[in-house]
């Protein structure tokens, strides 16, 4: 008897404030598909940028360590060894900077994906 009275009171309150019953429903799996799509796209973006970071890091290390100016001309641009070392170190610094940038972008994707999942 008391339960029916409580239900009537709740119905009266809902009518007073014109609450929609769908506002109180638990989200269905279809609603969560968007969240999982956002998370997978965030992970995909992060993976792509981590791969780009690894490639940039590898190219930068190659510029630092691989140098021959005798006959093969590997990473040699001008006639003097010192100039070639300076050029290669500058190129390596640029590639390392790109690697850091790509890593920060990938971490940004992961952080934004985590924030979207909490909502």
N, CA, C and O of each residue as an XYZ file, in Angstrom:
476
protein
N       0.813     -1.188      0.000
C       0.000      0.000      0.000
C       0.860      1.257      0.000
O       0.578      2.224     -0.708
N       1.926      1.221      0.818
C       2.808      2.375      0.881
C       3.586      2.534     -0.420
O       3.869      3.654     -0.846
N       3.932      1.412     -1.053
C       4.677      1.469     -2.311
C       3.845      2.125     -3.411
O       4.372      2.917     -4.191
N       2.583      1.812     -3.481
C       1.741      2.410     -4.509
C       1.588      3.906     -4.268
O       1.515      4.687     -5.217
N       1.539      4.305     -3.003
C       1.456      5.738     -2.680
C       2.734      6.452     -3.121
O       2.672      7.562     -3.649
N       3.899      5.818     -2.905
C       5.175      6.404     -3.313
C       5.257      6.514     -4.831
O       5.753      7.505     -5.368
N       4.772      5.497     -5.505
C       4.791      5.513     -6.968
C       3.907      6.643     -7.490
O       4.276      7.337     -8.437
N       2.745      6.826     -6.875
C       1.844      7.910     -7.286
C       2.511      9.263     -7.063
O       2.396     10.163     -7.894
N       3.211      9.403     -5.931
C       3.886     10.671     -5.648
C       4.990     10.937     -6.677
O       5.164     12.068     -7.132
N       5.723      9.902     -7.034
C       6.781     10.048     -8.042
C       6.174     10.427     -9.382
O       6.710     11.283    -10.086
N       5.061      9.799     -9.741
C       4.394     10.128    -10.993
C       3.908     11.581    -10.990
O       3.996     12.274    -12.003
N       3.400     12.027     -9.855
C       2.945     13.417     -9.760
C       4.118     14.386     -9.922
O       3.997     15.414    -10.589
N       5.242     14.052     -9.311
C       6.435     14.905     -9.434
C       6.912     14.924    -10.882
O       7.269     15.981    -11.403
N       6.921     13.780    -11.524
C       7.327     13.715    -12.932
C       6.405     14.555    -13.807
O       6.867     15.242    -14.717
N       5.126     14.504    -13.541
C       4.187     15.297    -14.320
C       4.366     16.784    -14.037
O       4.239     17.616    -14.935
N       4.664     17.112    -12.769
C       4.854     18.513    -12.411
C       6.048     19.116    -13.152
O       5.973     20.217    -13.698
N       7.116     18.386    -13.154
C       8.323     18.892    -13.791
C       8.482     18.409    -15.227
O       9.446     18.749    -15.913
N       7.505     17.601    -15.670
C       7.491     17.062    -17.020
C       8.823     16.396    -17.372
O       9.437     16.684    -18.399
N       9.239     15.511    -16.495
C      10.479     14.782    -16.724
C      10.229     13.678    -17.729
O       9.192     13.016    -17.714
N      11.176     13.502    -18.576
C      11.094     12.444    -19.564
C      11.682     11.176    -18.951
O      12.744     11.216    -18.330
N      11.004     10.078    -19.122
C      11.470      8.826    -18.520
C      12.774      8.341    -19.154
O      13.529      7.598    -18.528
N      13.037      8.752    -20.374
C      14.256      8.285    -21.036
C      15.501      8.935    -20.456
O      16.606      8.436    -20.669
N      15.349     10.048    -19.723
C      16.520     10.699    -19.136
C      17.149      9.851    -18.046
O      18.348      9.950    -17.788
N      16.339      9.018    -17.405
C      16.836      8.230    -16.283
C      17.266      6.825    -16.689
O      17.719      6.049    -15.847
N      17.131      6.496    -17.952
C      17.487      5.153    -18.383
C      18.989      4.983    -18.453
O      19.736      5.937    -18.669
N      19.410      3.752    -18.267
C      20.823      3.414    -18.403
C      21.146      3.369    -19.895
O      20.371      2.814    -20.673
N      22.286      3.950    -20.309
C      22.618      3.950    -21.735
C      22.741      2.526    -22.279
O      23.266      1.626    -21.623
N      22.252      2.362    -23.467
C      22.329      1.053    -24.103
C      23.689      0.870    -24.736
O      24.487      1.805    -24.796
N      23.953     -0.332    -25.205
C      25.248     -0.633    -25.816
C      25.468      0.198    -27.078
O      26.606      0.515    -27.421
N      24.384      0.550    -27.768
C      24.520      1.349    -28.981
C      25.122      2.712    -28.669
O      25.903      3.240    -29.460
N      24.763      3.289    -27.519
C      25.306      4.582    -27.128
C      26.795      4.481    -26.810
O      27.542      5.438    -27.017
N      27.221      3.343    -26.315
C      28.626      3.167    -25.955
C      29.503      2.895    -27.169
O      30.728      2.942    -27.065
N      28.897      2.611    -28.317
C      29.683      2.350    -29.522
C      30.470      3.587    -29.931
O      31.606      3.474    -30.392
N      29.872      4.774    -29.767
C      30.577      6.003    -30.102
C      31.808      6.173    -29.235
O      32.856      6.601    -29.719
N      31.693      5.844    -27.963
C      32.833      5.973    -27.050
C      33.939      5.007    -27.433
O      35.118      5.358    -27.384
N      33.566      3.781    -27.818
C      34.605      2.826    -28.204
C      35.234      3.222    -29.540
O      36.420      2.978    -29.761
N      34.442      3.834    -30.438
C      35.010      4.323    -31.695
C      36.008      5.437    -31.431
O      37.071      5.482    -32.050
N      35.668      6.342    -30.509
C      36.581      7.426    -30.165
C      37.866      6.879    -29.561
O      38.959      7.363    -29.853
N      37.721      5.866    -28.717
C      38.905      5.299    -28.081
C      39.780      4.595    -29.107
O      41.003      4.725    -29.070
N      39.163      3.845    -30.029
C      39.961      3.137    -31.020
C      40.628      4.111    -31.988
O      41.756      3.874    -32.419
N      39.942      5.210    -32.337
C      40.566      6.194    -33.219
C      41.692      6.913    -32.495
O      42.698      7.265    -33.112
N      41.536      7.136    -31.187
C      42.611      7.738    -30.405
C      43.818      6.831    -30.318
O      44.957      7.285    -30.427
N      43.566      5.550    -30.120
C      44.673      4.590    -30.061
C      45.354      4.465    -31.413
O      46.578      4.360    -31.489
N      44.567      4.477    -32.478
C      45.143      4.374    -33.815
C      46.026      5.584    -34.105
O      47.134      5.436    -34.621
N      45.539      6.782    -33.773
C      46.338      7.988    -33.965
C      47.616      7.945    -33.147
O      48.680      8.339    -33.625
N      47.513      7.463    -31.905
C      48.696      7.365    -31.048
C      49.703      6.375    -31.626
O      50.905      6.641    -31.628
N      49.223      5.247    -32.111
C      50.124      4.247    -32.695
C      50.839      4.821    -33.911
O      52.044      4.633    -34.077
N      50.089      5.525    -34.763
C      50.699      6.109    -35.963
C      51.798      7.099    -35.579
O      52.884      7.081    -36.159
N      51.519      7.956    -34.607
C      52.518      8.951    -34.227
C      53.692      8.333    -33.463
O      54.812      8.834    -33.551
N      53.450      7.252    -32.716
C      54.579      6.566    -32.085
C      55.483      5.925    -33.144
O      56.706      5.918    -33.006
N      54.870      5.390    -34.194
C      55.667      4.810    -35.287
C      56.473      5.892    -35.988
O      57.654      5.696    -36.276
N      55.844      7.039    -36.267
C      56.573      8.155    -36.878
C      57.716      8.628    -35.982
O      58.785      9.001    -36.465
N      57.476      8.606    -34.682
C      58.527      8.991    -33.739
C      59.699      8.028    -33.800
O      60.853      8.454    -33.797
N      59.414      6.741    -33.854
C      60.487      5.743    -33.929
C      61.275      5.872    -35.232
O      62.497      5.722    -35.238
N      60.579      6.147    -36.330
C      61.259      6.323    -37.617
C      62.170      7.549    -37.575
O      63.314      7.495    -38.026
N      61.654      8.657    -37.029
C      62.464      9.870    -36.927
C      63.679      9.646    -36.028
O      64.772     10.124    -36.332
N      63.495      8.935    -34.945
C      64.610      8.628    -34.048
C      65.650      7.774    -34.760
O      66.849      8.015    -34.624
N      65.204      6.785    -35.515
C      66.127      5.932    -36.258
C      66.917      6.695    -37.312
O      68.120      6.481    -37.458
N      66.261      7.574    -38.041
C      66.952      8.372    -39.061
C      67.969      9.303    -38.398
O      69.077      9.483    -38.903
N      67.579      9.899    -37.247
C      68.497     10.777    -36.535
C      69.737     10.042    -36.057
O      70.849     10.556    -36.170
N      69.551      8.845    -35.524
C      70.709      8.054    -35.078
C      71.567      7.629    -36.261
O      72.792      7.570    -36.147
N      70.945      7.337    -37.383
C      71.704      6.982    -38.568
C      72.577      8.154    -39.030
O      73.723      7.963    -39.435
N      72.021      9.366    -38.964
C      72.790     10.554    -39.352
C      73.993     10.751    -38.435
O      75.043     11.218    -38.877
N      73.843     10.397    -37.161
C      74.957     10.557    -36.225
C      76.034      9.495    -36.405
O      77.224      9.807    -36.370
N      75.629      8.259    -36.594
C      76.580      7.152    -36.524
C      77.123      6.708    -37.879
O      78.239      6.191    -37.952
N      76.371      6.894    -38.932
C      76.812      6.400    -40.246
C      77.443      7.545    -41.029
O      76.748      8.415    -41.554
N      78.770      7.528    -41.098
C      79.465      8.544    -41.896
C      80.724      7.930    -42.483
O      81.570      7.400    -41.762
N      80.832      8.008    -43.777
C      82.049      7.580    -44.484
C      82.271      8.559    -45.633
O      81.352      8.875    -46.389
N      83.489      9.024    -45.745
C      83.777      9.983    -46.794
C      84.879      9.489    -47.727
O      85.303     10.229    -48.615
N      85.342      8.278    -47.550
C      86.439      7.795    -48.387
C      85.980      7.542    -49.814
O      86.260      8.335    -50.713
N      85.289      6.457    -50.016
C      84.856      6.107    -51.377
C      83.340      5.963    -51.494
O      82.777      6.147    -52.573
N      82.684      5.635    -50.388
C      81.254      5.347    -50.484
C      80.374      6.589    -50.356
O      79.228      6.572    -50.804
N      80.881      7.662    -49.757
C      80.137      8.923    -49.634
C      78.808      8.746    -48.882
O      77.780      9.243    -49.341
N      78.810      8.054    -47.745
C      77.611      7.893    -46.929
C      77.484      9.121    -46.031
O      78.391      9.421    -45.254
N      76.377      9.818    -46.134
C      76.100     11.033    -45.360
C      77.207     12.080    -45.516
O      77.503     12.811    -44.570
N      77.801     12.155    -46.670
C      78.817     13.172    -46.944
C      78.233     14.178    -47.928
O      77.708     13.798    -48.975
N      78.326     15.458    -47.591
C      77.703     16.496    -48.404
C      78.722     17.440    -49.029
O      78.544     17.897    -50.158
N      79.793     17.732    -48.289
C      80.828     18.641    -48.778
C      82.183     17.957    -48.636
O      82.259     16.817    -48.178
N      83.252     18.647    -49.027
C      84.570     18.027    -49.043
C      85.208     17.790    -47.688
O      85.971     16.833    -47.551
N      84.941     18.604    -46.685
C      85.628     18.456    -45.407
C      84.870     17.579    -44.423
O      83.642     17.630    -44.345
N      85.628     16.761    -43.660
C      84.998     15.885    -42.674
C      84.285     16.676    -41.582
O      83.172     16.326    -41.188
N      84.913     17.728    -41.096
C      84.310     18.506    -40.007
C      82.988     19.129    -40.444
O      82.022     19.146    -39.682
N      82.949     19.635    -41.658
C      81.695     20.211    -42.157
C      80.605     19.154    -42.261
O      79.446     19.413    -41.934
N      80.976     17.972    -42.713
C      79.991     16.896    -42.819
C      79.490     16.473    -41.441
O      78.304     16.183    -41.282
N      80.372     16.434    -40.443
C      79.935     16.105    -39.083
C      78.964     17.165    -38.558
O      77.973     16.833    -37.907
N      79.245     18.425    -38.839
C      78.362     19.503    -38.387
C      76.998     19.396    -39.079
O      75.958     19.536    -38.437
N      77.013     19.151    -40.367
C      75.747     19.018    -41.107
C      74.948     17.829    -40.586
O      73.741     17.936    -40.368
N      75.621     16.695    -40.387
C      74.925     15.504    -39.900
C      74.389     15.693    -38.485
O      73.308     15.204    -38.158
N      75.148     16.406    -37.639
C      74.645     16.639    -36.277
C      73.425     17.552    -36.293
O      72.497     17.360    -35.507
N      73.418     18.541    -37.178
C      72.239     19.403    -37.295
C      71.030     18.636    -37.818
O      69.911     18.828    -37.342
N      71.256     17.778    -38.786
C      70.151     16.955    -39.296
C      69.646     15.997    -38.223
O      68.439     15.796    -38.085
N      70.565     15.407    -37.463
C      70.163     14.499    -36.385
C      69.335     15.240    -35.340
O      68.339     14.712    -34.844
N      69.744     16.458    -35.007
C      68.977     17.262    -34.045
C      67.573     17.530    -34.566
O      66.611     17.471    -33.800
N      67.439     17.819    -35.833
C      66.110     18.044    -36.417
C      65.251     16.785    -36.326
O      64.073     16.861    -35.976
N      65.831     15.636    -36.636
C      65.065     14.384    -36.555
C      64.710     14.035    -35.114
O      63.624     13.511    -34.865
N      65.603     14.314    -34.151
C      65.285     14.070    -32.747
C      64.147     14.986    -32.280
O      63.283     14.573    -31.506
N      64.162     16.220    -32.756
C      63.090     17.150    -32.411
C      61.757     16.659    -32.973
O      60.727     16.733    -32.303
N      61.784     16.161    -34.200
C      60.565     15.581    -34.778
C      60.088     14.381    -33.963
O      58.887     14.208    -33.754
N      61.020     13.558    -33.508
C      60.642     12.386    -32.713
C      59.952     12.809    -31.419
O      58.956     12.207    -31.019
N      60.477     13.838    -30.769
C      59.849     14.344    -29.546
C      58.468     14.913    -29.859
O      57.518     14.669    -29.116
N      58.349     15.658    -30.937
C      57.062     16.228    -31.322
C      56.033     15.133    -31.594
O      54.901     15.215    -31.116
N      56.414     14.117    -32.352
C      55.492     13.016    -32.648
C      55.093     12.272    -31.375
O      53.948     11.837    -31.244
N      56.022     12.124    -30.444
C      55.702     11.455    -29.184
C      54.701     12.270    -28.378
O      53.769     11.712    -27.800
N      54.885     13.577    -28.335
C      53.940     14.429    -27.604
C      52.553     14.397    -28.241
O      51.547     14.391    -27.532
N      52.492     14.378    -29.555
C      51.190     14.289    -30.238
C      50.525     12.950    -29.919
O      49.321     12.903    -29.667
N      51.296     11.866    -29.927
C      50.740     10.549    -29.613
C      50.218     10.512    -28.179
O      49.144      9.970    -27.922
N      50.970     11.083    -27.251
C      50.502     11.133    -25.868
C      49.245     11.984    -25.748
O      48.360     11.676    -24.949
N      49.162     13.044    -26.532
C      47.951     13.860    -26.552
C      46.745     13.057    -27.006
O      45.663     13.173    -26.431
N      46.931     12.242    -28.038
C      45.838     11.370    -28.493
C      45.396     10.429    -27.378
O      44.198     10.237    -27.171
N      46.356      9.839    -26.654
C      45.996      8.915    -25.582
C      45.282      9.626    -24.444
O      44.327      9.087    -23.884
N      45.725     10.822    -24.093
C      45.097     11.570    -23.003
C      43.682     11.992    -23.390
O      42.758     11.874    -22.585
N      43.508     12.481    -24.611
C      42.168     12.890    -25.051
C      41.239     11.679    -25.103
O      40.070     11.782    -24.730
N      41.747     10.528    -25.563
C      40.931      9.309    -25.568
C      40.525      8.882    -24.177
O      39.397      8.435    -23.973
N      41.431      9.013    -23.204
C      41.102      8.646    -21.831
C      40.053      9.603    -21.244
O      39.167      9.179    -20.502
N      40.159     10.873    -21.577
C      39.191     11.853    -21.083
C      37.803     11.571    -21.675
O      36.795     11.653    -20.973
N      37.762     11.241    -22.958
C      36.476     10.946    -23.605
C      35.845      9.686    -23.027
O      34.621      9.588    -22.948
N      36.660      8.727    -22.625
C      36.112      7.488    -22.061
C      35.499      7.730    -20.687
O      34.568      7.024    -20.298
N      35.997      8.704    -19.953
C      35.454      8.980    -18.619
C      34.126      9.703    -18.699
O      33.360      9.676    -17.736
N      33.829     10.349    -19.814
C      32.577     11.092    -19.939
C      31.436     10.196    -20.202
O      30.304     10.661    -20.335
